[in-house]
Amino acid sequence: MKGEGLETKQNPPLLVRIAKILLRFTVMLSVTMIIYNTILYAMKVMGGDDYLSKESLKKLSYVGLGLVLALSSVILINVIRSISTTLLRV
């Protein structure tokens, strides 16, 4: 019989696919911002400007917080997806 023993691959829901695309974009943007702000921080420290170096550190912490929020949103979406698929199988 044709197709016997083959498991079909189920595509993830649209929300999960969109979340993964947005996560990739967020990670690329975050890495770019981390590199930029690190270079900016190094230039400000070498220049002796204490106020601007603190501002650069603040921006770095905002980028890190944004990255953590983005990763936690994907985790939350996956938890909701697993709960909903479990409940719908009944």
DRENTORKOL-3810 file (N, C-alpha, C; in nm, 4 decimals):
REM DRENTORKOL-3810
@n.u->0.0840; n.v->-0.1176; n.w->0.0000; ca.u->0.0000; ca.v->0.0000; ca.w->0.0000; c.u->0.0881; c.v->0.1234; c.w->0.0000
@n.u->0.0453; n.v->0.2150; n.w->-0.0758; ca.u->0.1247; ca.v->0.3360; ca.w->-0.0927; c.u->0.1140; c.v->0.4259; c.w->0.0305
@n.u->0.2308; n.v->0.4734; n.w->0.0785; ca.u->0.2326; ca.v->0.5679; ca.w->0.1905; c.u->0.2226; c.v->0.5015; c.w->0.3260
@n.u->0.2233; n.v->0.3685; n.w->0.3290; ca.u->0.2118; ca.v->0.3004; ca.w->0.4566; c.u->0.3442; c.v->0.3115; c.w->0.5320
@n.u->0.3379; n.v->0.3454; n.w->0.6562; ca.u->0.4573; ca.v->0.3562; ca.w->0.7385; c.u->0.5230; c.v->0.4930; c.w->0.7311
@n.u->0.4759; n.v->0.5768; n.w->0.6434; ca.u->0.5315; ca.v->0.7114; ca.w->0.6338; c.u->0.4504; c.v->0.8059; c.w->0.7205
@n.u->0.5205; n.v->0.8831; n.w->0.7967; ca.u->0.4517; ca.v->0.9808; ca.w->0.8800; c.u->0.4480; c.v->1.1138; c.w->0.8059
@n.u->0.3341; n.v->1.1772; n.w->0.8089; ca.u->0.3237; ca.v->1.3074; ca.w->0.7431; c.u->0.3727; c.v->1.4148; c.w->0.8375
@n.u->0.4446; n.v->1.5085; n.w->0.7811; ca.u->0.4965; ca.v->1.6190; ca.w->0.8625; c.u->0.3891; c.v->1.7265; c.w->0.8708
@n.u->0.3573; n.v->1.7629; n.w->0.9917; ca.u->0.2533; ca.v->1.8626; ca.w->1.0128; c.u->0.3173; c.v->2.0002; c.w->1.0213
@n.u->0.2684; n.v->2.0931; n.w->0.9410; ca.u->0.3203; ca.v->2.2292; ca.w->0.9442; c.u->0.2744; c.v->2.2996; c.w->1.0714
@n.u->0.3623; n.v->2.3828; n.w->1.1294; ca.u->0.3208; ca.v->2.4562; ca.w->1.2487; c.u->0.2143; c.v->2.5600; c.w->1.2141
@n.u->0.1356; n.v->2.6004; n.w->1.3113; ca.u->0.0320; ca.v->2.7006; ca.w->1.2864; c.u->0.0920; c.v->2.8335; c.w->1.2385
@n.u->0.0083; n.v->2.9139; n.w->1.1785; ca.u->0.0511; ca.v->3.0416; ca.w->1.1212; c.u->0.1129; c.v->3.1319; c.w->1.2272
@n.u->0.0544; n.v->3.1346; n.w->1.3452; ca.u->0.1064; ca.v->3.2195; ca.w->1.4524; c.u->0.2489; c.v->3.1810; c.w->1.4903
@n.u->0.2784; n.v->3.0539; n.w->1.4927; ca.u->0.4130; ca.v->3.0070; ca.w->1.5280; c.u->0.5111; c.v->3.0446; c.w->1.4181
@n.u->0.4699; n.v->3.0304; n.w->1.2917; ca.u->0.5585; ca.v->3.0673; ca.w->1.1806; c.u->0.5883; c.v->3.2165; c.w->1.1806
@n.u->0.4865; n.v->3.2978; n.w->1.2060; ca.u->0.5070; ca.v->3.4434; ca.w->1.2126; c.u->0.5982; c.v->3.4784; c.w->1.3292
@n.u->0.5777; n.v->3.4137; n.w->1.4425; ca.u->0.6616; ca.v->3.4405; ca.w->1.5602; c.u->0.8069; c.v->3.4051; c.w->1.5334
@n.u->0.8322; n.v->3.2965; n.w->1.4621; ca.u->0.9692; ca.v->3.2576; ca.w->1.4310; c.u->1.0350; c.v->3.3570; c.w->1.3361
@n.u->0.9600; n.v->3.4064; n.w->1.2388; ca.u->1.0137; ca.v->3.5070; ca.w->1.1466; c.u->1.0470; c.v->3.6350; c.w->1.2219
@n.u->0.9555; n.v->3.6786; n.w->1.3079; ca.u->0.9793; ca.v->3.7999; ca.w->1.3859; c.u->1.0956; c.v->3.7818; c.w->1.4833
@n.u->1.1102; n.v->3.6621; n.w->1.5380; ca.u->1.2217; ca.v->3.6358; ca.w->1.6290; c.u->1.3550; c.v->3.6444; c.w->1.5552
@n.u->1.3610; n.v->3.5890; n.w->1.4363; ca.u->1.4847; ca.v->3.5985; ca.w->1.3580; c.u->1.5201; c.v->3.7432; c.w->1.3294
@n.u->1.4210; n.v->3.8216; n.w->1.2906; ca.u->1.4439; ca.v->3.9634; ca.w->1.2638; c.u->1.4897; c.v->4.0355; c.w->1.3908
@n.u->1.4256; n.v->4.0054; n.w->1.5031; ca.u->1.4609; ca.v->4.0685; ca.w->1.6301; c.u->1.6023; c.v->4.0326; c.w->1.6724
@n.u->1.6411; n.v->3.9077; n.w->1.6546; ca.u->1.7761; ca.v->3.8659; ca.w->1.6921; c.u->1.8791; c.v->3.9357; c.w->1.6044
@n.u->1.8536; n.v->3.9438; n.w->1.4741; ca.u->1.9478; ca.v->4.0126; ca.w->1.3851; c.u->1.9617; c.v->4.1596; c.w->1.4230
@n.u->1.8493; n.v->4.2237; n.w->1.4504; ca.u->1.8514; ca.v->4.3650; ca.w->1.4891; c.u->1.9198; c.v->4.3832; c.w->1.6241
@n.u->1.8956; n.v->4.2928; n.w->1.7174; ca.u->1.9574; ca.v->4.3029; ca.w->1.8500; c.u->2.1086; c.v->4.2859; c.w->1.8429
@n.u->2.1538; n.v->4.1914; n.w->1.7647; ca.u->2.2980; ca.v->4.1703; ca.w->1.7513; c.u->2.3627; c.v->4.2937; c.w->1.6889
@n.u->2.2968; n.v->4.3496; n.w->1.5885; ca.u->2.3481; ca.v->4.4715; ca.w->1.5258; c.u->2.3545; c.v->4.5862; c.w->1.6262
@n.u->2.2507; n.v->4.6018; n.w->1.7060; ca.u->2.2479; ca.v->4.7102; ca.w->1.8049; c.u->2.3505; c.v->4.6866; c.w->1.9159
@n.u->2.3718; n.v->4.5632; n.w->1.9535; ca.u->2.4724; ca.v->4.5335; ca.w->2.0562; c.u->2.6116; c.v->4.5689; c.w->2.0045
@n.u->2.6410; n.v->4.5312; n.w->1.8812; ca.u->2.7720; ca.v->4.5648; ca.w->1.8233; c.u->2.7888; c.v->4.7157; c.w->1.8132
@n.u->2.6869; n.v->4.7844; n.w->1.7637; ca.u->2.6937; ca.v->4.9300; ca.w->1.7483; c.u->2.7135; c.v->4.9992; c.w->1.8829
@n.u->2.6339; n.v->4.9624; n.w->1.9823; ca.u->2.6428; ca.v->5.0272; ca.w->2.1126; c.u->2.7714; c.v->4.9922; c.w->2.1862
@n.u->2.8253; n.v->4.8734; n.w->2.1625; ca.u->2.9538; ca.v->4.8378; ca.w->2.2230; c.u->3.0655; c.v->4.9237; c.w->2.1656
@n.u->3.0644; n.v->4.9418; n.w->2.0343; ca.u->3.1645; ca.v->5.0292; ca.w->1.9715; c.u->3.1474; c.v->5.1722; c.w->2.0199
@n.u->3.0230; n.v->5.2176; n.w->2.0281; ca.u->2.9952; ca.v->5.3530; ca.w->2.0768; c.u->3.0431; c.v->5.3697; c.w->2.2208
@n.u->3.0184; n.v->5.2692; n.w->2.3034; ca.u->3.0617; ca.v->5.2736; ca.w->2.4429; c.u->3.2144; c.v->5.2803; c.w->2.4516
@n.u->3.2810; n.v->5.1976; n.w->2.3715; ca.u->3.4278; ca.v->5.1972; ca.w->2.3746; c.u->3.4833; c.v->5.3328; c.w->2.3317
@n.u->3.4221; n.v->5.3940; n.w->2.2319; ca.u->3.4689; ca.v->5.5253; ca.w->2.1860; c.u->3.4459; c.v->5.6318; c.w->2.2924
@n.u->3.3331; n.v->5.6239; n.w->2.3621; ca.u->3.3027; ca.v->5.7239; ca.w->2.4646; c.u->3.3933; c.v->5.7074; c.w->2.5867
@n.u->3.4237; n.v->5.5838; n.w->2.6225; ca.u->3.5128; ca.v->5.5601; ca.w->2.7370; c.u->3.6538; c.v->5.6083; c.w->2.7041
@n.u->3.6987; n.v->5.5799; n.w->2.5830; ca.u->3.8317; ca.v->5.6254; ca.w->2.5426; c.u->3.8393; c.v->5.7776; c.w->2.5372
@n.u->3.7277; n.v->5.8402; n.w->2.5037; ca.u->3.7237; ca.v->5.9859; ca.w->2.4970; c.u->3.7100; c.v->6.0504; c.w->2.6341
@n.u->3.6778; n.v->5.9725; n.w->2.7342; ca.u->3.6669; ca.v->6.0238; ca.w->2.8700; c.u->3.5321; c.v->6.0859; c.w->2.9027
@n.u->3.4317; n.v->6.0631; n.w->2.8190; ca.u->3.3000; ca.v->6.1210; ca.w->2.8427; c.u->3.2172; c.v->6.0241; c.w->2.9270
@n.u->3.2072; n.v->6.0520; n.w->3.0562; ca.u->3.1405; ca.v->5.9615; ca.w->3.1497; c.u->2.9901; c.v->5.9572; c.w->3.1259
@n.u->2.9272; n.v->6.0715; n.w->3.0984; ca.u->2.7820; ca.v->6.0768; ca.w->3.0802; c.u->2.7394; c.v->5.9942; c.w->2.9588
@n.u->2.8100; n.v->6.0126; n.w->2.8469; ca.u->2.7727; ca.v->5.9392; ca.w->2.7260; c.u->2.8036; c.v->5.7909; c.w->2.7371
@n.u->2.9033; n.v->5.7547; n.w->2.8147; ca.u->2.9305; ca.v->5.6127; ca.w->2.8342; c.u->2.8191; c.v->5.5478; c.w->2.9159
@n.u->2.7631; n.v->5.6212; n.w->3.0114; ca.u->2.6498; ca.v->5.5682; ca.w->3.0880; c.u->2.5269; c.v->5.5539; c.w->2.9991
@n.u->2.5089; n.v->5.6478; n.w->2.9077; ca.u->2.3972; ca.v->5.6391; ca.w->2.8135; c.u->2.4124; c.v->5.5172; c.w->2.7229
@n.u->2.5351; n.v->5.4888; n.w->2.6794; ca.u->2.5595; ca.v->5.3716; ca.w->2.5952; c.u->2.5308; c.v->5.2425; c.w->2.6721
@n.u->2.5688; n.v->5.2382; n.w->2.7981; ca.u->2.5386; ca.v->5.1203; ca.w->2.8799; c.u->2.3885; c.v->5.1031; c.w->2.8992
@n.u->2.3181; n.v->5.2139; n.w->2.9143; ca.u->2.1729; ca.v->5.2080; ca.w->2.9288; c.u->2.1097; c.v->5.1529; c.w->2.8010
@n.u->2.1592; n.v->5.1966; n.w->2.6857; ca.u->2.1064; ca.v->5.1466; ca.w->2.5586; c.u->2.1352; c.v->4.9978; c.w->2.5426
@n.u->2.2531; n.v->4.9552; n.w->2.5862; ca.u->2.2860; ca.v->4.8129; ca.w->2.5801; c.u->2.1918; c.v->4.7299; c.w->2.6681
@n.u->2.1581; n.v->4.7828; n.w->2.7846; ca.u->2.0663; ca.v->4.7091; ca.w->2.8717; c.u->1.9261; c.v->4.7036; c.w->2.8118
@n.u->1.8836; n.v->4.8090; n.w->2.7416; ca.u->1.7534; ca.v->4.8076; ca.w->2.6753; c.u->1.7497; c.v->4.7043; c.w->2.5628
@n.u->1.8595; n.v->4.6943; n.w->2.4880; ca.u->1.8660; ca.v->4.5943; ca.w->2.3820; c.u->1.8599; c.v->4.4544; c.w->2.4416
@n.u->1.9320; n.v->4.4313; n.w->2.5505; ca.u->1.9289; ca.v->4.3011; ca.w->2.6167; c.u->1.7912; c.v->4.2676; c.w->2.6694
@n.u->1.7240; n.v->4.3646; n.w->2.7273; ca.u->1.5881; ca.v->4.3429; ca.w->2.7770; c.u->1.4920; c.v->4.3117; c.w->2.6626
@n.u->1.5060; n.v->4.3814; n.w->2.5520; ca.u->1.4217; ca.v->4.3550; ca.w->2.4356; c.u->1.4429; c.v->4.2150; c.w->2.3810
@n.u->1.5676; n.v->4.1705; n.w->2.3803; ca.u->1.5974; ca.v->4.0357; ca.w->2.3327; c.u->1.5381; c.v->3.9301; c.w->2.4254
@n.u->1.5468; n.v->3.9522; n.w->2.5545; ca.u->1.4873; ca.v->3.8588; ca.w->2.6511; c.u->1.3355; c.v->3.8547; c.w->2.6338
@n.u->1.2722; n.v->3.9687; n.w->2.6142; ca.u->1.1271; ca.v->3.9717; ca.w->2.5935; c.u->1.0877; c.v->3.8990; c.w->2.4658
@n.u->1.1651; n.v->3.9176; n.w->2.3602; ca.u->1.1348; ca.v->3.8490; ca.w->2.2342; c.u->1.1450; c.v->3.6979; c.w->2.2501
@n.u->1.2492; n.v->3.6513; n.w->2.3176; ca.u->1.2654; ca.v->3.5072; ca.w->2.3381; c.u->1.1557; c.v->3.4507; c.w->2.4281
@n.u->1.1168; n.v->3.5275; n.w->2.5292; ca.u->1.0115; ca.v->3.4783; ca.w->2.6184; c.u->0.8762; c.v->3.4746; c.w->2.5478
@n.u->0.8539; n.v->3.5634; n.w->2.4513; ca.u->0.7272; ca.v->3.5596; ca.w->2.3785; c.u->0.7172; c.v->3.4344; c.w->2.2933
@n.u->0.8278; n.v->3.3917; n.w->2.2350; ca.u->0.8261; ca.v->3.2683; ca.w->2.1566; c.u->0.8022; c.v->3.1479; c.w->2.2468
@n.u->0.8615; n.v->3.1485; n.w->2.3634; ca.u->0.8374; ca.v->3.0400; ca.w->2.4590; c.u->0.6903; c.v->3.0362; c.w->2.4985
@n.u->0.6315; n.v->3.1521; n.w->2.5237; ca.u->0.4907; ca.v->3.1590; ca.w->2.5609; c.u->0.4018; c.v->3.1084; c.w->2.4478
@n.u->0.4332; n.v->3.1443; n.w->2.3245; ca.u->0.3537; ca.v->3.0977; ca.w->2.2108; c.u->0.3629; c.v->2.9460; c.w->2.1980
@n.u->0.4813; n.v->2.8901; n.w->2.2177; ca.u->0.4959; ca.v->2.7448; ca.w->2.2088; c.u->0.4211; c.v->2.6727; c.w->2.3204
@n.u->0.4187; n.v->2.7299; n.w->2.4397; ca.u->0.3433; ca.v->2.6695; ca.w->2.5507; c.u->0.1940; c.v->2.6721; c.w->2.5201
@n.u->0.1452; n.v->2.7847; n.w->2.4711; ca.u->0.0025; ca.v->2.7955; ca.w->2.4373; c.u->-0.0326; c.v->2.6991; c.w->2.3246
@n.u->0.0568; n.v->2.6868; n.w->2.2259; ca.u->0.0318; ca.v->2.5940; ca.w->2.1155; c.u->0.0241; c.v->2.4503; c.w->2.1654
@n.u->0.1151; n.v->2.4120; n.w->2.2540; ca.u->0.1135; ca.v->2.2741; ca.w->2.3026; c.u->-0.0103; c.v->2.2460; c.w->2.3878
@n.u->-0.0526; n.v->2.3436; n.w->2.4666; ca.u->-0.1736; ca.v->2.3259; ca.w->2.5474; c.u->-0.2961; c.v->2.3147; c.w->2.4575
@n.u->-0.3039; n.v->2.4013; n.w->2.3559; ca.u->-0.4222; ca.v->2.3988; ca.w->2.2697; c.u->-0.4266; c.v->2.2721; c.w->2.1862
@n.u->-0.3134; n.v->2.2228; n.w->2.1363; ca.u->-0.3161; ca.v->2.0991; ca.w->2.0595; c.u->-0.3499; c.v->1.9797; c.w->2.1475
@n.u->-0.3076; n.v->1.9830; n.w->2.2720; ca.u->-0.3410; ca.v->1.8749; ca.w->2.3646; c.u->-0.4908; c.v->1.8743; c.w->2.3933
@n.u->-0.5480; n.v->1.9914; n.w->2.4123; ca.u->-0.6907; ca.v->1.9996; ca.w->2.4430; c.u->-0.7772; c.v->1.9665; c.w->2.3213
@n.u->-0.7293; n.v->1.9976; n.w->2.2025; ca.u->-0.8091; ca.v->1.9732; ca.w->2.0822; c.u->-0.8051; c.v->1.8269; c.w->2.0377
@n.u->-0.7090; n.v->1.7502; n.w->2.0851; ca.u->-0.7007; ca.v->1.6091; ca.w->2.0474; c.u->-0.8060; c.v->1.5240; c.w->2.1159
@n.u->-0.8625; n.v->1.5739; n.w->2.2229; ca.u->-0.9601; ca.v->1.4961; ca.w->2.2999; c.u->-1.0827; c.v->1.4780; c.w->2.2229
END
